[in-house]
Amino acid sequence: MKYFKYTVIALVLIFSYGSKGYETGQKTPPYYKLVVAGLNNRLSNKVSDFPYSAYINKEIEHFRHTWGLKGVSIAIVKNDRLVYAHGFGIADDSQVTVAPGNIFRVASVSKLITAVAIMKLVEDDKLSLDECVFGPDGIIKDTILNHVRDKRIYKITVRDLLAHAGGWTLRLGDPAFNSLRIAEIVGDVPPATITTYYKYIAATHLSFNPGTRSVYSNMGYMFLSEVIHTVAGEPYESYIEKNILVPNGIVDMHIGNTYRKNKFSNEVQYYEQEDNQKVPEYNGSGTMVERSNGGNPIDLLSAAGGWVCSSIEMARLVALIDGESGVKDILSRRSIREMTNHTYAKGPLGWKNTSDNGDWYRTGSMAGTSAMIKRQRDGITWVFLSNTSSWKGYKLSADINRIMTKITNNVKNWTDTDLFKYYPIDSLSVANKL
C-alpha cells in the first residue's frame, strides 16, 4: 500500500518534468507515466548481460559462498550511468533469485539519506548546521529536556549529531540497539520511543564536550529524524520521500518494518549467521526472537538505520550527490563539499569516510544485513547489498571493498547503455494506457 501511496505523490510532483530518453528506441511516454512502473520494476537480471558478465558472476558467487551470504544485489554506476545491475543467490526461503528490484535493509547506509535531507533543509534556509538541537532554545523543545543532568547537552549542534560528535560513547554498549535497557533505565514500559531516549539523555552525563571528539553514535542520528520532523513540519520519512526521492524517480525507498511478516512485497528475507543467539523481543513481551525479526525496532532506528531500498535506487541517489558533471546533483557543490569534508569531529556528514583523492564510502551492518556504497575517484560508484549478516559484522566491509575493487579494476569496458533510462516494452505499454 505504501508503494501506491507514493506513486500518487510521484504523479503530482513529476507531472511537469517532461519526457526522458530510454533504450528501446520507441517514442517515450511522459515521465509522470513511466515513473508508475518504477526503476525497481523495470530492470531484470538479463538486462545487464555484457561480455564481462560471466567474470562478475564467478567472482560474486565465490565471494557469496565464502562468506555464507544467501543473497546479494549489486549496482555499478560509471560517470553517472547505471552500467550494471544484478542479483545473486536467493531473496527468501522460496529460493527465488535476487533481482535488481528487490529491496533490502541498508542499516547505517540510512545515515547518508538523513544527511542529504539535512543539507536540503540547510539549502532551503530552514536550518543551520550550527543550530543547537536540544532544550528551550534548541530545535527540539520537548519539556523533558528543560531539566537535564548535564547542561552541555544544550550545546549539541546539528553538525555534532551528523559527525558523531554529540558527546556520547559506546562504553556501556550502543543505546540504539538496547532499547529495552534504555526503557528500563528511565522507567518506561516497552517498547521504547524517541521520548524514552529524551529521558535517557536528560538523566545521563556526556562523556566529552560536544564537537571535540567523534565517537560513532546511532542514537545521535535517531535524534536527527526529529530535527527533520520539527523543521520540515512533517514526518521524517514523508519529507524525504516527497522532497528528495520521488521527484528524482526514486519511488520505492522506505523506512522498513521490524517483523518479517510485515515486509514489503519485493523485500528480501533476512538471514543471520548460523551461531546467532536469540534476544528478547523489542516490545518487552519476553519472547525470544531473532534480532532481524523482532529484536530491533526498525522504525525507531529510522534515520540511523531504518531504510530499505534496492541497490539500483540507492545508486541513483548517490549519482545525484556525487559532485560529477554528468547528472545535475540535487545538492549544491558547497553542500557536497560540506558532507565530504573529513575534518576531525566536523565531518564527514552521512558518509562513513572520505578522502582528498575522491574516494568516499558508507557501510551498513546489522543482524541480517551487510551493505556498502563506494564512490571511487575513477568515476565509478558501486552499491553492494546482502540479506545476510556475517560473523565478521561490520568488518566484512573490508572484504566487500576488496572484491568490488577487483571487479571494477578488471572490467575494462562497461556497456554504453544507461540502465537508469531503460524501459522495457511492457512498461511502455502500461504507461501509454494511463
C-alpha positions as CSV (number, residue, x, y, z in Angstrom):
1,M,0.0,0.0,0.0
2,K,2.8,2.4,0.8
3,Y,4.3,2.0,-2.7
4,F,1.0,3.0,-4.3
5,K,0.7,6.0,-1.9
6,Y,4.0,7.4,-3.1
7,T,3.2,6.6,-6.7
8,V,0.3,9.1,-6.4
9,I,2.8,11.6,-5.0
10,A,5.1,10.9,-7.9
11,L,2.4,11.7,-10.4
12,V,1.8,15.0,-8.7
13,L,5.4,16.0,-8.3
14,I,6.8,14.8,-11.7
15,F,3.9,15.8,-14.0
16,S,5.8,18.9,-15.3
17,Y,9.2,17.1,-15.7
18,G,8.6,16.3,-19.4
19,S,9.9,13.2,-21.1
20,K,13.2,11.3,-20.7
21,G,15.2,9.1,-23.1
22,Y,15.1,5.4,-23.0
23,E,16.8,2.4,-24.6
24,T,14.1,0.8,-26.7
25,G,14.0,3.4,-29.5
26,Q,10.3,3.9,-29.2
27,K,8.5,7.2,-28.6
28,T,8.8,7.9,-24.9
29,P,5.6,8.4,-22.8
30,P,5.7,11.4,-20.4
31,Y,7.9,10.7,-17.4
32,Y,5.0,11.0,-15.0
33,K,3.6,7.9,-16.6
34,L,6.8,6.0,-16.7
35,V,7.5,6.6,-13.0
36,V,4.5,4.4,-12.2
37,A,6.5,1.4,-13.3
38,G,9.4,2.5,-11.1
39,L,13.0,1.7,-11.6
40,N,12.8,-1.4,-9.4
41,N,10.1,-2.9,-11.7
42,R,11.8,-2.0,-15.0
43,L,15.1,-3.9,-14.5
44,S,15.7,-7.6,-14.6
45,N,19.0,-9.5,-14.3
46,K,19.1,-10.2,-18.0
47,V,19.4,-6.5,-19.0
48,S,22.9,-6.4,-17.6
49,D,24.3,-9.2,-19.8
50,F,27.6,-8.0,-21.5
51,P,31.0,-9.6,-22.2
52,Y,32.2,-9.4,-18.6
53,S,29.0,-10.8,-17.0
54,A,30.4,-14.3,-16.6
55,Y,33.5,-12.9,-14.9
56,I,31.5,-10.9,-12.4
57,N,29.2,-13.8,-11.8
58,K,32.1,-16.1,-11.0
59,E,33.7,-13.6,-8.6
60,I,30.5,-12.7,-6.7
61,E,29.3,-16.3,-6.4
62,H,32.7,-17.3,-5.0
63,F,32.6,-14.4,-2.6
64,R,29.0,-15.1,-1.6
65,H,29.8,-18.8,-0.8
66,T,33.0,-17.9,1.0
67,W,31.1,-15.6,3.5
68,G,27.8,-17.6,3.6
69,L,25.7,-14.8,2.0
70,K,22.3,-16.0,1.0
71,G,21.6,-13.2,-1.4
72,V,23.5,-10.2,-2.9
73,S,22.5,-7.3,-5.1
74,I,25.0,-5.1,-7.0
75,A,24.6,-1.9,-8.9
76,I,27.5,-0.2,-10.7
77,V,27.5,3.4,-12.0
78,K,30.1,4.8,-14.3
79,N,30.1,8.6,-15.0
80,D,26.5,8.8,-13.7
81,R,25.3,6.0,-16.0
82,L,24.0,2.8,-14.5
83,V,26.0,0.2,-16.3
84,Y,25.4,-2.9,-14.3
85,A,22.6,-4.1,-12.0
86,H,22.3,-7.8,-11.0
87,G,21.2,-10.0,-8.2
88,F,22.8,-13.3,-6.9
89,G,21.6,-16.0,-4.7
90,I,18.2,-16.2,-3.0
91,A,15.8,-13.5,-1.9
92,D,13.9,-15.7,0.6
93,D,13.0,-19.2,1.6
94,S,11.1,-19.7,-1.7
95,Q,14.5,-19.8,-3.3
96,V,13.6,-17.1,-5.8
97,T,16.7,-15.5,-7.3
98,V,17.5,-12.0,-6.2
99,A,16.6,-9.4,-8.8
100,P,17.8,-5.8,-9.2
101,G,14.5,-4.5,-7.9
102,N,14.5,-6.4,-4.6
103,I,14.7,-4.1,-1.6
104,F,17.0,-4.7,1.4
105,R,17.5,-3.2,4.8
106,V,20.6,-1.0,4.4
107,A,21.4,-0.4,8.1
108,S,23.7,2.6,8.6
109,V,23.7,3.5,4.9
110,S,20.5,5.2,6.1
111,K,22.7,7.9,7.6
112,L,23.6,9.1,4.2
113,I,20.0,9.6,3.3
114,T,19.5,11.5,6.6
115,A,22.5,13.7,5.9
116,V,21.1,14.6,2.4
117,A,17.8,15.6,3.9
118,I,19.6,17.8,6.5
119,M,21.6,19.5,3.8
120,K,18.5,20.1,1.7
121,L,16.9,21.9,4.6
122,V,20.0,23.9,5.0
123,E,20.0,24.9,1.3
124,D,16.3,25.9,1.7
125,D,17.3,28.2,4.6
126,K,15.2,26.2,7.1
127,L,18.1,25.0,9.1
128,S,21.7,25.7,10.1
129,L,24.3,23.1,10.9
130,D,25.3,25.3,13.8
131,E,21.9,25.4,15.4
132,C,21.6,23.8,18.8
133,V,19.3,20.8,18.9
134,F,18.0,20.3,22.5
135,G,16.3,22.4,25.1
136,P,14.2,25.5,25.4
137,D,16.4,27.4,22.9
138,G,17.0,24.4,20.6
139,I,15.2,22.9,17.7
140,I,13.7,20.0,19.8
141,K,11.8,21.7,22.7
142,D,10.3,18.7,24.4
143,T,9.7,19.7,28.1
144,I,11.6,16.6,29.2
145,L,14.7,18.4,28.1
146,N,14.0,21.5,30.2
147,H,15.8,19.9,33.1
148,V,18.9,17.9,32.3
149,R,21.7,16.5,34.4
150,D,24.5,17.7,32.0
151,K,23.9,21.1,30.6
152,R,26.4,20.5,27.9
153,I,23.6,18.8,26.0
154,Y,22.3,22.3,25.2
155,K,25.5,22.9,23.2
156,I,25.0,19.9,20.8
157,T,24.5,21.2,17.3
158,V,23.1,19.6,14.1
159,R,26.6,19.2,12.8
160,D,27.7,17.5,16.0
161,L,25.0,14.8,15.5
162,L,25.9,14.4,11.9
163,A,29.6,14.0,12.7
164,H,29.1,11.6,15.7
165,A,30.4,14.4,17.9
166,G,27.5,14.8,20.3
167,G,29.3,13.7,23.4
168,W,28.1,10.1,23.8
169,T,30.3,7.0,23.7
170,L,29.7,3.2,23.4
171,R,31.3,2.4,26.8
172,L,28.1,0.8,28.0
173,G,27.0,-0.5,24.6
174,D,25.0,1.1,21.8
175,P,21.8,2.7,23.2
176,A,20.1,2.5,19.8
177,F,20.3,-1.3,19.8
178,N,19.5,-1.7,23.5
179,S,16.1,-0.1,23.6
180,L,14.8,-2.5,26.3
181,R,17.6,-1.5,28.6
182,I,17.1,2.2,27.9
183,A,13.4,1.9,28.7
184,E,14.2,0.1,32.0
185,I,16.7,2.8,33.0
186,V,14.2,5.6,32.6
187,G,11.2,3.7,33.9
188,D,9.3,3.4,30.7
189,V,7.1,0.5,29.7
190,P,8.5,-1.1,26.4
191,P,8.6,-0.5,23.6
192,A,10.9,2.5,23.8
193,T,10.0,5.6,21.9
194,I,12.0,8.7,21.0
195,T,10.7,10.2,24.2
196,T,12.3,7.4,26.1
197,Y,15.6,8.5,24.6
198,Y,15.0,12.1,25.5
199,K,14.5,10.9,29.1
200,Y,17.7,8.9,28.9
201,I,20.0,11.8,27.7
202,A,18.4,14.2,30.1
203,A,19.3,11.9,33.0
204,T,22.9,11.0,32.0
205,H,26.2,12.7,31.6
206,L,28.0,13.3,28.3
207,S,31.4,11.6,28.0
208,F,33.1,14.6,26.3
209,N,32.4,18.1,25.2
210,P,30.2,18.3,22.1
211,G,32.2,18.9,18.9
212,T,35.6,17.9,20.3
213,R,35.7,14.2,19.6
214,S,34.0,11.8,17.2
215,V,32.5,8.5,18.6
216,Y,30.1,6.6,16.4
217,S,26.5,7.3,17.6
218,N,23.4,5.7,16.2
219,M,21.4,7.5,18.9
220,G,22.6,10.8,17.6
221,Y,21.2,10.1,14.2
222,M,17.9,8.9,15.7
223,F,17.5,12.4,17.1
224,L,18.1,13.9,13.6
225,S,14.9,12.3,12.5
226,E,13.1,14.5,15.0
227,V,15.1,17.5,13.8
228,I,13.9,17.0,10.3
229,H,10.3,16.3,11.5
230,T,10.3,19.6,13.6
231,V,11.9,21.8,10.9
232,A,10.1,20.4,7.9
233,G,6.7,20.3,9.7
234,E,6.0,16.7,8.5
235,P,7.2,13.2,9.4
236,Y,10.9,12.4,8.6
237,E,10.1,9.7,6.1
238,S,7.4,11.7,4.3
239,Y,9.7,14.8,4.0
240,I,12.5,12.8,2.4
241,E,10.3,10.8,0.0
242,K,8.3,13.9,-1.2
243,N,11.2,16.4,-1.4
244,I,14.2,14.3,-2.3
245,L,13.4,10.8,-3.6
246,V,10.2,10.8,-5.6
247,P,10.9,14.0,-7.6
248,N,14.0,12.2,-8.8
249,G,12.3,9.0,-9.8
250,I,13.2,7.1,-6.6
251,V,9.8,5.7,-5.7
252,D,10.5,2.5,-3.7
253,M,12.7,3.6,-0.8
254,H,11.1,3.5,2.6
255,I,11.5,3.0,6.3
256,G,11.4,-0.7,6.8
257,N,9.4,-2.9,9.2
258,T,10.5,-4.8,12.3
259,Y,8.9,-8.1,11.5
260,R,9.3,-10.5,8.6
261,K,5.5,-10.8,8.3
262,N,5.2,-7.1,7.5
263,K,8.0,-6.8,4.9
264,F,7.3,-5.2,1.5
265,S,6.2,-7.5,-1.3
266,N,9.6,-7.1,-3.1
267,E,11.7,-7.1,0.1
268,V,14.1,-9.9,0.8
269,Q,14.1,-12.1,3.8
270,Y,17.0,-11.6,6.3
271,Y,19.4,-14.3,7.4
272,E,21.8,-14.3,10.3
273,Q,24.9,-16.3,10.9
274,E,24.4,-19.9,11.9
275,D,25.5,-19.4,15.5
276,N,23.2,-16.4,16.1
277,Q,21.6,-16.2,19.5
278,K,18.0,-15.1,20.0
279,V,17.2,-12.0,22.0
280,P,14.2,-10.6,23.9
281,E,11.6,-9.1,21.6
282,Y,12.0,-5.3,21.5
283,N,8.4,-4.7,22.8
284,G,9.0,-6.3,26.1
285,S,6.9,-9.4,25.6
286,G,9.6,-11.6,26.9
287,T,9.5,-13.8,23.8
288,M,12.9,-14.7,22.4
289,V,13.3,-13.8,18.8
290,E,15.9,-13.4,16.0
291,R,17.4,-9.9,16.1
292,S,16.4,-9.5,12.4
293,N,12.8,-10.4,13.1
294,G,11.6,-8.6,16.2
295,G,14.8,-7.9,18.0
296,N,15.4,-4.4,16.8
297,P,12.8,-1.6,16.4
298,I,13.5,-0.7,12.8
299,D,11.1,2.3,12.7
300,L,12.7,3.8,15.8
301,L,16.1,3.4,14.2
302,S,14.8,5.2,11.1
303,A,17.4,8.0,10.4
304,A,20.2,5.9,11.9
305,G,19.5,2.5,10.2
306,G,15.9,2.0,9.2
307,W,15.7,2.4,5.4
308,V,15.0,-0.3,2.9
309,C,15.8,0.1,-0.8
310,S,17.2,-1.6,-3.9
311,S,20.9,-1.3,-4.9
312,I,19.8,0.5,-8.1
313,E,17.7,3.2,-6.4
314,M,20.5,3.7,-3.9
315,A,22.9,4.0,-6.8
316,R,20.5,6.6,-8.3
317,L,20.6,8.7,-5.1
318,V,24.4,8.6,-4.9
319,A,24.7,9.7,-8.5
320,L,22.7,12.7,-7.5
321,I,25.1,13.7,-4.7
322,D,28.4,12.7,-6.2
323,G,29.7,16.0,-7.5
324,E,30.1,14.6,-11.0
325,S,29.2,16.7,-14.0
326,G,27.1,14.1,-15.9
327,V,23.8,14.4,-14.0
328,K,22.7,17.5,-12.2
329,D,23.1,17.0,-8.5
330,I,20.3,17.6,-6.1
331,L,22.6,19.4,-3.7
332,S,25.0,22.3,-4.4
333,R,28.7,21.7,-4.7
334,R,29.1,23.6,-1.4
335,S,26.8,21.1,0.3
336,I,28.6,18.2,-1.2
337,R,31.9,19.6,-0.1
338,E,30.5,20.0,3.4
339,M,29.3,16.4,3.5
340,T,32.7,15.1,2.4
341,N,34.9,17.3,4.5
342,H,36.7,14.9,6.8
343,T,38.0,17.4,9.3
344,Y,38.0,15.5,12.6
345,A,34.8,15.8,14.7
346,K,33.3,18.1,12.0
347,G,32.8,15.6,9.2
348,P,32.3,13.8,7.0
349,L,28.5,14.1,7.3
350,G,26.5,11.0,6.4
351,W,29.4,9.3,4.7
352,K,31.5,6.8,6.8
353,N,34.8,8.1,5.5
354,T,36.0,10.3,2.7
355,S,39.5,11.2,1.3
356,D,41.0,14.1,-0.6
357,N,41.6,11.8,-3.6
358,G,37.9,11.4,-4.2
359,D,37.1,8.0,-2.6
360,W,34.0,8.2,-0.4
361,Y,32.3,5.2,1.2
362,R,29.4,4.3,3.5
363,T,28.9,1.0,5.2
364,G,26.0,-0.6,7.0
365,S,25.8,-3.7,9.2
366,M,23.1,-5.2,11.4
367,A,21.5,-8.6,12.0
368,G,20.6,-9.9,8.6
369,T,22.2,-7.1,6.7
370,S,25.5,-6.3,5.1
371,A,25.7,-3.2,2.9
372,M,28.3,-0.9,1.4
373,I,28.5,2.0,-1.0
374,K,31.7,3.4,-2.6
375,R,32.1,6.4,-4.8
376,Q,35.6,5.9,-6.4
377,R,37.9,8.6,-7.8
378,D,37.8,6.9,-11.2
379,G,34.2,7.9,-11.8
380,I,32.8,4.5,-10.7
381,T,30.2,4.2,-7.9
382,W,29.1,0.8,-6.7
383,V,26.4,-0.5,-4.2
384,F,26.6,-3.9,-2.6
385,L,23.7,-5.2,-0.5
386,S,23.2,-8.5,1.1
387,N,20.4,-10.1,3.1
388,T,22.8,-11.9,5.3
389,S,25.0,-10.8,8.2
390,S,28.4,-12.3,8.8
391,W,30.3,-13.4,11.9
392,K,32.7,-10.6,11.0
393,G,30.0,-8.0,11.5
394,Y,30.9,-4.5,10.2
395,K,34.4,-5.8,9.4
396,L,33.0,-7.6,6.3
397,S,33.1,-4.3,4.6
398,A,36.8,-4.5,4.0
399,D,36.3,-7.8,2.1
400,I,33.4,-6.3,0.2
401,N,35.6,-3.4,-0.8
402,R,38.4,-5.8,-2.0
403,I,36.1,-7.9,-4.2
404,M,34.3,-4.9,-5.7
405,T,37.6,-3.0,-6.3
406,K,39.0,-6.1,-8.0
407,I,35.9,-6.3,-10.3
408,T,35.8,-2.7,-11.2
409,N,39.6,-2.7,-12.0
410,N,39.4,-5.8,-14.1
411,V,36.4,-4.9,-16.2
412,K,37.9,-2.8,-18.9
413,N,34.9,-1.9,-21.0
414,W,31.4,-1.3,-19.5
415,T,28.3,-1.1,-21.6
416,D,27.4,2.2,-23.2
417,T,23.8,1.6,-22.1
418,D,22.4,3.7,-19.2
419,L,20.1,1.4,-17.3
420,F,18.6,4.3,-15.4
421,K,16.9,5.1,-18.7
422,Y,15.9,1.6,-19.6
423,Y,12.2,1.0,-20.1
424,P,11.0,-2.5,-21.3
425,I,8.3,-2.7,-23.9
426,D,5.7,-3.9,-21.4
427,S,6.3,-1.0,-19.1
428,L,5.9,1.4,-22.1
429,S,2.6,-0.3,-23.0
430,V,1.3,0.1,-19.4
431,A,2.4,3.7,-19.2
432,N,0.7,4.6,-22.6
433,K,-2.6,3.3,-21.3
434,L,-2.6,5.8,-18.3
